[in-house]
């Protein structure tokens, strides 16, 4: 029996789930228990590789059972306390040592670049900038498995219901230009977003006129209002900012193409094999594996991949995004 401990963030939960088929191949279809935060539950709910999903608030005896392998991928002390009293044969990843986070040598490539790095934050951030390996490559090495493709499982009923709202006579572009409040510089500047939409609405892609669906969560509500006020077009649709996670995933699956910040929308596009373009200012583009589905636009500013909350995102422009997209799609 295998226990995976991965709470968040939401996009990280999705890309971590790519390890599941490889674990099943290596260990002969084991029972896999995944421990996560309640907010992530929906993203794993329909994944048939998982036997049980538990959260810290679940009343369960599962954690009293012996595990053959524990895969621990978070670094918060409160999460790692759950490992202290577990019965297991092998652990890969993070754990508590004398009350402080540490990590196993076979997981060092990942955690050396993180908040609990043995080298300290300054060196960890520099390692992130130097890193050329994708998240899936690092996890595959850590677990000695193959990660062949991204995966995501949704409710077929949800997908069918959401799909009714999309007209297939248009080339459907989903645009997730925001990124919440934690990383403001992950966003595309609003002025550039409006310029990009205007140019996309004039384009014809794969012999179809375009229609653009604004994507985002509650923190993008005012951004979307500003964009809609600037562009009067029936082919610009606000999908709303209060969709459930599975509704959001289904909306993305209905798109022909996704343009997005380094956020949940990107991972939902990759995991559902929707063609995509993603842009990066404070975070690492190299770390994101698109499995051949996407292209990337990186900031040209000196503080690219600095993991600064307010990194310079001024070079994430409509012109650069559009030109990259044209090369990707050939229009």
C-alpha positions in Angstrom: 0.0 0.0 0.0 1.3 3.5 -0.9 0.5 6.8 0.7 1.0 10.0 -1.2 0.9 13.3 0.8 0.4 16.3 -1.4 -1.9 19.1 -0.2 -1.4 21.9 -2.7 -1.3 24.1 -4.6 -4.1 23.0 -6.8 -2.0 23.0 -10.0 0.7 21.1 -8.2 -1.8 18.4 -7.1 -2.7 17.9 -10.8 0.8 17.6 -12.1 1.8 15.3 -9.2 -1.0 13.0 -10.2 0.9 12.1 -13.3 3.0 9.7 -11.2 0.1 7.4 -10.6 0.2 5.2 -13.8 3.9 4.8 -13.3 3.4 3.7 -9.7 0.8 1.2 -10.8 3.1 -0.3 -13.4 6.1 -0.5 -11.0 4.3 -1.9 -8.0 1.7 -4.1 -9.7 -1.5 -2.1 -9.2 -1.1 -1.3 -5.5 -3.7 0.3 -3.3 -2.9 4.1 -3.3 -4.1 6.4 -0.6 -3.8 10.2 -1.2 -3.8 12.7 1.6 -4.7 16.2 0.6 -6.5 19.4 1.7 -10.2 19.5 1.3 -9.9 22.1 -1.5 -8.0 19.7 -3.7 -10.4 16.8 -3.2 -12.4 17.5 -6.3 -9.4 17.4 -8.6 -8.6 13.8 -7.5 -12.2 12.6 -7.0 -12.6 10.7 -10.3 -9.1 9.4 -10.6 -9.4 5.7 -10.8 -5.7 5.1 -9.9 -6.5 6.3 -6.4 -8.1 3.9 -3.9 -8.9 6.4 -1.1 -8.6 10.1 -0.7 -8.4 11.5 2.8 -8.1 15.0 4.3 -6.9 16.1 7.8 -10.5 16.3 8.8 -11.5 12.7 7.8 -12.2 10.2 10.5 -10.3 7.2 9.2 -8.2 4.3 10.5 -6.2 4.2 7.2 -3.2 6.0 8.7 -2.9 3.3 11.4 -2.2 0.7 8.7 1.3 -0.2 7.6 2.5 1.3 4.3 5.0 -0.1 1.9 5.9 3.4 0.6 5.2 6.9 1.7 5.7 9.7 -0.9 5.8 13.0 1.0 5.9 16.1 -1.2 5.0 19.1 1.0 7.3 21.1 3.3 5.0 22.6 5.9 5.6 21.4 9.5 1.9 21.0 10.2 1.6 18.6 7.3 4.8 16.7 8.0 3.5 16.0 11.6 1.2 13.4 10.0 4.3 11.3 9.0 5.8 11.1 12.5 3.7 8.3 13.7 3.1 6.4 10.5 4.2 2.8 10.1 6.0 2.4 6.8 8.9 0.5 5.1 10.2 3.3 2.9 9.7 7.1 2.7 10.7 9.3 -0.2 10.4 13.0 0.2 10.1 15.3 3.1 9.8 14.5 6.8 10.4 16.0 10.3 13.8 15.6 12.0 14.0 17.0 15.5 10.9 19.0 14.7 12.3 20.6 11.6 11.6 19.7 7.9 14.2 17.6 6.1 14.1 15.4 3.0 15.5 12.1 1.7 18.6 12.1 -0.5 16.6 10.7 -3.5 14.3 13.7 -3.3 17.1 16.3 -3.0 16.9 17.5 -6.6 13.4 18.9 -5.9 13.6 20.1 -2.3 17.1 21.7 -2.8 15.2 24.3 -4.9 12.4 24.8 -2.3 11.8 26.6 1.0 13.4 23.8 3.1 16.5 23.6 1.0 19.6 22.6 2.9 21.4 25.4 1.1 19.1 28.2 2.2 16.6 30.3 0.3 19.1 32.4 -1.7 20.9 29.4 -3.1 17.6 27.6 -3.6 16.3 30.5 -5.7 19.5 30.4 -7.8 19.1 26.7 -8.3 15.6 27.3 -9.6 17.0 29.7 -12.2 19.6 27.3 -13.3 17.3 24.3 -13.4 16.4 22.9 -16.9 14.5 19.8 -15.8 10.8 19.6 -15.8 8.8 18.8 -12.6 7.7 15.4 -14.1 11.3 14.5 -15.0 12.5 15.2 -11.4 9.6 13.2 -9.9 10.2 10.3 -12.2 13.8 10.2 -11.1 12.9 10.5 -7.5 10.5 7.6 -7.7 12.3 5.5 -10.3 9.3 5.4 -12.6 8.3 6.6 -16.0 5.9 9.4 -16.4 4.6 9.0 -20.0 1.7 11.5 -20.2 -0.4 13.9 -18.3 -3.8 12.7 -16.9 -7.0 14.2 -15.5 -10.3 12.7 -14.8 -13.6 14.6 -14.6 -17.3 13.8 -14.4 -18.6 12.9 -17.8 -21.9 14.4 -16.8 -20.2 17.7 -15.9 -18.3 17.7 -19.2 -21.5 17.0 -21.2 -23.4 19.8 -19.4 -20.7 22.4 -19.8 -20.1 21.4 -23.4 -23.6 22.4 -24.4 -22.6 26.1 -24.0 -19.9 26.0 -26.7 -20.4 26.6 -30.4 -18.1 24.4 -32.4 -18.3 26.7 -35.5 -15.8 29.0 -33.8 -12.1 28.5 -32.9 -12.5 28.7 -29.1 -9.7 30.4 -27.1 -9.7 30.3 -23.4 -7.8 33.3 -21.8 -6.7 33.1 -18.2 -4.7 36.4 -18.0 -4.9 36.8 -14.2 -3.2 34.7 -11.5 -4.8 35.7 -8.2 -3.3 37.9 -5.6 -0.4 35.8 -4.3 1.7 36.4 -7.4 0.6 39.7 -9.1 3.5 39.6 -11.5 2.3 36.2 -12.9 -0.5 38.2 -14.6 -0.5 39.7 -18.1 -0.9 43.4 -17.8 -4.5 44.4 -18.4 -3.5 46.9 -21.2 -1.7 44.1 -23.0 -4.6 41.6 -22.4 -7.0 44.0 -24.0 -4.7 44.5 -27.0 -4.3 40.8 -27.4 -8.0 40.1 -27.4 -8.6 42.8 -30.0 -6.1 41.2 -32.3 -7.3 37.7 -31.7 -10.9 38.6 -32.5 -9.7 39.8 -35.9 -7.9 36.5 -36.6 -9.1 33.5 -38.4 -7.6 30.2 -37.1 -8.0 26.8 -38.8 -10.6 28.4 -41.1 -12.8 29.6 -38.3 -13.5 33.0 -36.7 -12.4 33.2 -33.1 -14.4 33.4 -29.9 -12.7 34.2 -26.6 -13.7 32.9 -23.2 -12.3 34.8 -20.1 -11.2 32.3 -17.4 -10.4 33.0 -13.8 -11.4 32.8 -10.2 -13.1 35.3 -7.9 -10.0 37.5 -7.8 -10.3 38.1 -11.5 -13.8 39.5 -11.3 -12.8 43.2 -11.6 -10.1 42.4 -14.2 -12.8 40.8 -16.4 -15.2 43.7 -15.9 -12.5 46.1 -17.1 -11.8 43.9 -20.1 -15.5 43.6 -21.1 -16.0 47.3 -20.7 -13.1 47.9 -23.1 -14.2 45.5 -25.8 -17.8 45.3 -27.0 -18.1 42.0 -28.8 -20.5 39.1 -28.7 -17.5 36.8 -29.3 -15.9 37.8 -26.0 -17.5 35.7 -23.2 -16.9 35.9 -19.5 -17.3 32.4 -18.1 -17.7 33.8 -14.6 -15.4 33.6 -11.6 -17.4 31.3 -9.3 -17.2 28.0 -11.2 -16.4 24.9 -9.2 -13.1 23.3 -9.9 -14.7 20.6 -12.1 -16.8 23.1 -14.0 -13.6 25.1 -14.6 -11.8 22.0 -15.8 -14.7 21.1 -18.2 -14.7 24.7 -19.6 -11.0 24.4 -20.4 -11.5 21.0 -22.1 -14.1 22.6 -24.4 -11.5 25.1 -25.7 -9.4 24.6 -28.8 -6.6 26.7 -27.3 -5.7 28.1 -23.9 -3.6 31.2 -23.2 -2.7 31.4 -19.6 -0.5 32.5 -16.8 1.5 29.9 -14.7 -1.7 28.9 -12.8 -4.3 26.2 -12.4 -5.7 26.8 -15.9 -2.3 25.8 -17.4 -2.2 22.5 -15.5 -5.8 21.7 -16.4 -5.0 22.4 -20.1 -1.9 20.3 -20.1 -3.6 17.4 -18.2 -6.5 17.4 -20.7 -4.2 17.7 -23.7 -5.6 21.1 -24.8 -3.1 23.1 -26.9 -1.8 26.0 -24.8 0.5 29.0 -24.6 1.7 30.0 -21.1 3.7 33.1 -20.0 6.1 33.5 -17.1 7.7 36.4 -15.2 8.4 35.5 -11.5 8.4 31.7 -11.9 10.3 29.1 -13.9 9.1 28.2 -17.4 11.6 25.3 -17.6 10.0 23.5 -14.7 6.6 23.2 -16.5 6.3 20.1 -18.7 3.7 20.5 -21.4 4.2 17.0 -22.9 4.2 18.6 -26.3 0.9 20.5 -25.9 2.2 24.0 -25.5 4.6 26.8 -26.0 6.0 29.4 -23.6 6.6 33.1 -23.4 9.3 34.1 -20.8 9.9 37.5 -19.4 12.9 39.3 -20.8 13.5 41.3 -17.6 16.6 40.7 -15.4 14.4 39.5 -12.5 12.8 36.7 -14.6 12.4 33.5 -12.4 13.3 35.5 -9.3 10.3 34.3 -7.4 9.6 37.9 -6.4 6.0 38.7 -5.8 6.3 41.9 -7.9 8.7 40.8 -10.6 8.8 42.9 -13.8 6.2 41.4 -16.2 6.2 44.3 -18.6 7.7 42.2 -21.4 4.7 39.9 -21.4 3.1 41.7 -24.3 0.3 41.1 -26.7 2.8 41.2 -29.6 5.1 38.5 -28.2 2.2 36.3 -27.2 0.5 36.6 -30.6 3.6 36.0 -32.6 4.4 32.9 -30.5 0.9 31.6 -30.9 1.0 32.2 -34.7 4.2 30.1 -35.0 2.6 27.4 -32.8 -0.7 27.2 -34.8 0.6 28.3 -38.2 -2.0 31.1 -38.9 
